[in-house]
Amino acid sequence: MRTKLPEFLKRPIIDTDTTRNVRRILKQNCLNTVCENARCPNKNECYTKNTATFLIMGNVCTRNCKYCNILCQKAKPLDKDEPVHVANAVKALGLKYAVITSVTRDDLPDGGAGHFAQCIYEIRKIMPEVKIEILTPDFKNDKSALDIIIEAKPDVFNHNIETVREIFPIARPQGNYENSLEVLKYIKENSSIETKSGMMIGLGETFGQIEATLKDLHDAGCDIVTIGQYIQPSKNHMEVAKYYELEEYEKLKKLAAKIGFTKYQIGPLVRSSYNAASLV
């Protein structure tokens, strides 16, 4: 078992005209990205491809998950112009596939579902051909909020389970494993939207627990799954219990296929929105 960050998890700093242009467009539109706020190791690679994952509804969260680098503080009022800014950035970047995620906003009556929907509507006003994937919080499993999402018709609905059932209460103390499964199941049973979920490994889970979680996701109707290595953002976050070896990821790919997944990304640096378009 490794306790030191393996070389294959390290990424170089890249600064090119393309990465600077992405940052410029984001700044001009006053937009946050999960790439920056969550310290994603793939940030520079994605920026070189002229893409980013938009983080809407602010850059502070109402929940305090033990693995996440996004700050937990009192949230500010929503920026009503943000959906238009997101649409403008999608157009400026020339995206054919846009990924939008958010902080959790338990302070809002609909959890921010309406804001997600408005982002979808604004993008489609000016670029109707763009495919849209949203990565949402659980909305406390509020069916009326999920109905708002269904009505907006994103191409892919993503909600991350994040970890196995046994570790979930430690990693996500304000969340609920069953609620997350129910959210995915509700979207699948009440729409034709593709569903997706992702999880981190390296928090102390066993191979058997990973298998059980994949089966739970498959039983909930999840179409796409992603699995990647957890990397501790700071000393204040959950410690890494294990760095998985490359051959172990190959075993997990075979496991996902055996369970019935036909679309999956599994690897050390895989994250929910990493190369998302390639799976759709």
C-alpha positions as CSV (number, residue, x, y, z in Angstrom):
1,M,0.0,0.0,0.0
2,R,1.4,3.4,-1.0
3,T,1.3,6.3,1.4
4,K,3.2,8.8,-0.8
5,L,1.6,10.4,-3.9
6,P,2.6,8.2,-6.9
7,E,4.2,9.9,-9.9
8,F,1.3,9.0,-12.2
9,L,-0.9,11.2,-10.1
10,K,1.2,14.3,-10.6
11,R,0.4,16.8,-13.3
12,P,2.6,19.6,-14.7
13,I,1.6,23.3,-14.7
14,I,0.6,24.3,-18.2
15,D,0.4,27.9,-19.3
16,T,-0.5,28.5,-23.0
17,D,-2.4,31.0,-25.0
18,T,-5.4,28.6,-24.8
19,T,-5.3,28.3,-21.0
20,R,-5.0,32.0,-20.7
21,N,-7.9,32.5,-23.0
22,V,-10.1,30.2,-21.0
23,R,-9.3,32.1,-17.8
24,R,-10.0,35.4,-19.5
25,I,-13.4,34.3,-20.7
26,L,-14.3,32.9,-17.3
27,K,-13.2,36.2,-15.6
28,Q,-15.1,38.4,-18.1
29,N,-18.2,36.5,-17.3
30,C,-17.6,36.5,-13.5
31,L,-17.8,32.7,-13.4
32,N,-16.4,30.1,-11.0
33,T,-15.2,26.7,-12.0
34,V,-15.0,23.5,-10.0
35,C,-11.6,23.1,-11.7
36,E,-10.2,26.0,-9.6
37,N,-12.3,25.7,-6.5
38,A,-11.9,22.0,-6.0
39,R,-8.3,22.0,-7.0
40,C,-8.9,19.4,-9.8
41,P,-5.6,17.8,-11.0
42,N,-6.9,17.9,-14.6
43,K,-7.5,21.6,-14.7
44,N,-4.6,22.6,-17.0
45,E,-5.3,19.7,-19.3
46,C,-8.9,20.7,-19.7
47,Y,-8.0,24.3,-20.2
48,T,-5.7,23.4,-23.0
49,K,-8.7,21.7,-24.7
50,N,-10.6,25.0,-24.3
51,T,-13.0,23.7,-21.8
52,A,-13.9,24.0,-18.1
53,T,-16.7,22.8,-15.7
54,F,-18.8,25.7,-14.6
55,L,-19.5,26.0,-10.9
56,I,-22.8,27.9,-10.3
57,M,-24.5,29.4,-7.3
58,G,-21.4,30.8,-5.7
59,N,-18.1,29.3,-4.5
60,V,-19.1,28.5,-0.9
61,C,-21.2,25.5,0.1
62,T,-23.8,24.9,2.8
63,R,-22.4,21.5,3.5
64,N,-19.1,20.5,4.9
65,C,-18.0,17.2,3.2
66,K,-14.7,16.0,4.6
67,Y,-13.0,15.4,1.3
68,C,-14.0,18.6,-0.5
69,N,-11.8,21.7,-0.9
70,I,-14.8,24.1,-1.4
71,L,-15.4,26.3,1.6
72,C,-18.4,25.8,3.9
73,Q,-19.8,29.2,4.8
74,K,-23.0,31.2,4.7
75,A,-24.1,31.4,1.1
76,K,-24.7,34.6,-0.7
77,P,-27.8,35.5,-2.8
78,L,-27.9,34.0,-6.3
79,D,-26.6,36.0,-9.2
80,K,-29.7,36.2,-11.4
81,D,-27.5,37.0,-14.4
82,E,-25.3,33.9,-14.0
83,P,-27.3,31.7,-16.4
84,V,-26.8,34.3,-19.1
85,H,-23.1,34.5,-18.2
86,V,-22.7,30.7,-18.4
87,A,-24.4,30.7,-21.8
88,N,-22.1,33.5,-23.1
89,A,-19.1,31.6,-21.9
90,V,-20.2,28.4,-23.6
91,K,-20.5,30.3,-26.8
92,A,-17.2,32.2,-26.4
93,L,-15.4,28.9,-25.7
94,G,-17.1,27.2,-28.7
95,L,-18.2,24.3,-26.6
96,K,-20.2,21.4,-28.1
97,Y,-20.6,19.8,-24.7
98,A,-21.1,21.9,-21.6
99,V,-20.8,20.6,-18.0
100,I,-22.4,22.6,-15.2
101,T,-22.1,21.8,-11.5
102,S,-22.8,23.7,-8.3
103,V,-22.1,24.0,-4.6
104,T,-24.9,22.6,-2.4
105,R,-27.5,25.3,-1.6
106,D,-29.6,23.9,1.2
107,D,-30.7,27.4,2.0
108,L,-32.7,27.7,-1.2
109,P,-36.3,26.3,-1.3
110,D,-35.6,24.3,-4.4
111,G,-31.9,23.7,-3.7
112,G,-31.0,25.6,-6.8
113,A,-32.9,23.4,-9.2
114,G,-34.5,26.4,-10.9
115,H,-31.1,28.0,-11.3
116,F,-29.7,24.9,-13.0
117,A,-32.8,24.9,-15.3
118,Q,-32.3,28.5,-16.2
119,C,-28.7,27.9,-17.2
120,I,-29.9,25.1,-19.5
121,Y,-32.6,27.4,-21.1
122,E,-30.1,30.2,-21.6
123,I,-27.5,28.0,-23.3
124,R,-30.2,26.6,-25.6
125,K,-31.4,30.0,-26.6
126,I,-28.1,30.9,-28.2
127,M,-26.6,27.4,-28.9
128,P,-29.4,24.9,-29.2
129,E,-27.0,22.2,-30.6
130,V,-24.9,22.1,-27.5
131,K,-25.1,19.0,-25.3
132,I,-25.5,19.8,-21.6
133,E,-24.5,17.7,-18.6
134,I,-25.4,18.8,-15.1
135,L,-23.7,17.6,-11.9
136,T,-26.1,18.4,-9.1
137,P,-26.4,18.0,-5.3
138,D,-29.1,15.7,-4.0
139,F,-31.7,18.5,-3.5
140,K,-32.5,16.6,-0.3
141,N,-34.3,14.2,-2.5
142,D,-37.1,16.8,-3.1
143,K,-39.1,15.4,-6.0
144,S,-40.5,18.8,-6.9
145,A,-36.9,20.1,-7.4
146,L,-36.1,17.0,-9.5
147,D,-39.2,17.6,-11.6
148,I,-37.8,21.1,-12.4
149,I,-34.6,19.4,-13.7
150,I,-36.5,16.9,-15.7
151,E,-38.6,19.6,-17.4
152,A,-35.4,21.4,-18.4
153,K,-34.2,18.2,-20.2
154,P,-30.4,18.2,-19.8
155,D,-28.7,15.5,-21.9
156,V,-27.0,14.0,-18.9
157,F,-28.0,14.2,-15.2
158,N,-25.0,13.5,-12.9
159,H,-25.2,13.1,-9.2
160,N,-22.2,11.6,-7.4
161,I,-22.5,8.9,-4.8
162,E,-18.8,9.8,-4.0
163,T,-18.0,6.9,-1.7
164,V,-19.3,3.5,-0.4
165,R,-22.2,3.1,2.0
166,E,-19.9,2.3,5.0
167,I,-17.8,5.5,4.6
168,F,-20.6,7.8,3.4
169,P,-21.6,9.0,6.9
170,I,-18.0,10.0,7.7
171,A,-17.2,11.7,4.3
172,R,-20.6,13.2,3.8
173,P,-22.2,13.7,7.2
174,Q,-25.0,16.0,5.9
175,G,-25.8,13.7,3.0
176,N,-27.6,10.4,2.8
177,Y,-26.5,7.3,0.7
178,E,-30.0,6.2,0.1
179,N,-31.2,9.6,-0.9
180,S,-28.4,9.8,-3.5
181,L,-29.5,6.5,-5.0
182,E,-33.2,7.6,-4.9
183,V,-32.3,10.8,-6.8
184,L,-30.7,8.9,-9.6
185,K,-33.6,6.4,-9.7
186,Y,-36.2,9.1,-9.8
187,I,-34.6,10.8,-12.8
188,K,-34.2,7.5,-14.6
189,E,-37.8,6.4,-14.0
190,N,-39.4,9.7,-14.9
191,S,-37.4,10.8,-17.9
192,S,-35.3,9.7,-20.9
193,I,-32.3,11.6,-19.5
194,E,-29.0,9.6,-19.2
195,T,-27.9,9.3,-15.6
196,K,-24.4,9.3,-14.3
197,S,-22.6,9.0,-11.0
198,G,-19.0,9.0,-9.7
199,M,-17.1,7.8,-6.7
200,M,-13.6,8.3,-5.2
201,I,-11.5,5.5,-4.0
202,G,-8.7,5.6,-1.4
203,L,-10.8,6.5,1.6
204,G,-10.5,3.1,3.3
205,E,-13.1,1.1,1.3
206,T,-12.7,-2.5,0.4
207,F,-13.0,-4.0,-3.1
208,G,-16.2,-5.7,-2.0
209,Q,-17.7,-2.4,-0.8
210,I,-16.8,-0.8,-4.2
211,E,-18.6,-3.7,-5.9
212,A,-21.7,-3.3,-3.7
213,T,-21.8,0.4,-4.5
214,L,-21.5,-0.2,-8.3
215,K,-24.4,-2.7,-8.0
216,D,-26.4,-0.2,-6.1
217,L,-25.8,2.4,-8.8
218,H,-26.7,-0.1,-11.6
219,D,-29.9,-1.1,-9.7
220,A,-30.8,2.6,-9.5
221,G,-30.7,2.8,-13.3
222,C,-27.4,4.7,-13.5
223,D,-26.1,4.6,-17.1
224,I,-22.6,6.0,-16.7
225,V,-20.1,5.6,-13.8
226,T,-16.7,7.2,-13.1
227,I,-14.1,6.1,-10.5
228,G,-10.9,8.0,-9.6
229,Q,-8.3,8.3,-6.8
230,Y,-9.1,10.5,-3.9
231,I,-6.3,13.1,-3.3
232,Q,-6.3,15.0,0.0
233,P,-6.7,18.7,-0.7
234,S,-5.2,19.8,2.6
235,K,-4.2,18.4,6.0
236,N,-7.7,19.5,7.3
237,H,-9.4,17.0,5.0
238,M,-9.8,13.2,5.2
239,E,-6.5,11.4,4.9
240,V,-5.8,9.1,2.0
241,A,-6.0,5.5,3.2
242,K,-4.6,4.0,0.0
243,Y,-3.2,4.9,-3.4
244,Y,-4.5,2.4,-5.9
245,E,-2.1,0.7,-8.3
246,L,-2.7,1.0,-12.0
247,E,-3.4,-2.7,-12.3
248,E,-6.2,-2.3,-9.7
249,Y,-8.0,0.1,-12.0
250,E,-8.0,-2.5,-14.7
251,K,-9.7,-4.9,-12.3
252,L,-12.3,-2.2,-11.5
253,K,-13.0,-1.7,-15.2
254,K,-13.7,-5.4,-15.6
255,L,-15.9,-5.3,-12.5
256,A,-18.0,-2.4,-13.9
257,A,-18.4,-4.2,-17.2
258,K,-19.4,-7.4,-15.3
259,I,-22.0,-5.6,-13.3
260,G,-23.5,-4.3,-16.5
261,F,-22.1,-0.8,-17.2
262,T,-21.4,-0.1,-20.8
263,K,-20.2,3.4,-20.2
264,Y,-17.5,4.1,-17.6
265,Q,-14.3,6.0,-17.0
266,I,-12.0,4.4,-14.4
267,G,-8.5,5.6,-13.7
268,P,-6.3,7.4,-11.2
269,L,-7.1,10.9,-12.3
270,V,-10.6,10.3,-13.5
271,R,-13.1,12.9,-12.1
272,S,-16.9,13.3,-12.8
273,S,-16.6,15.8,-15.6
274,Y,-13.2,14.6,-17.0
275,N,-13.6,14.0,-20.7
276,A,-17.3,13.8,-20.1
277,A,-18.2,14.2,-23.8
278,S,-16.4,11.1,-24.7
279,L,-18.9,8.9,-22.8
280,V,-22.0,10.3,-24.4
